[in-house]
Amino acid sequence: MEFSVYILFSNKLNKFYVGTSNDVNNRILEHNNIKYPNAFTEKGIPWELFLAIDNLSSEQAFALEKHIKKMKSKNYIINLKKF
């Protein structure tokens, strides 16, 4: 199964959210329809897809998600889109 690392952006919060999924479009719908009440993403609706990095194994996707989160940098995320 192929996975993706996705980065969402909320204009309301002016923040990014990084996650991993095997169905990015469905996952965005879940974030925007509050599938998980009291989750961080509930505060930022509507979330828009900023970037998706596709065709990864689950191991690659989770490692990349962890790396991006570890950077804790909005500029790092913005620069990812340039490649």
Rosetta blueprint (number, residue, H / E / L):
1 M L
2 E L
3 F E
4 S E
5 V E
6 Y E
7 I E
8 L E
9 F E
10 S E
11 N L
12 K L
13 L L
14 N L
15 K E
16 F E
17 Y E
18 V E
19 G E
20 T E
21 S E
22 N L
23 D L
24 V H
25 N H
26 N H
27 R H
28 I H
29 L H
30 E H
31 H H
32 N H
33 N L
34 I L
35 K L
36 Y L
37 P L
38 N L
39 A L
40 F H
41 T H
42 E H
43 K H
44 G H
45 I L
46 P L
47 W E
48 E E
49 L E
50 F E
51 L E
52 A E
53 I E
54 D E
55 N E
56 L E
57 S L
58 S H
59 E H
60 Q H
61 A H
62 F H
63 A H
64 L H
65 E H
66 K H
67 H H
68 I H
69 K H
70 K H
71 M H
72 K L
73 S L
74 K H
75 N H
76 Y H
77 I H
78 I H
79 N H
80 L H
81 K L
82 K L
83 F L
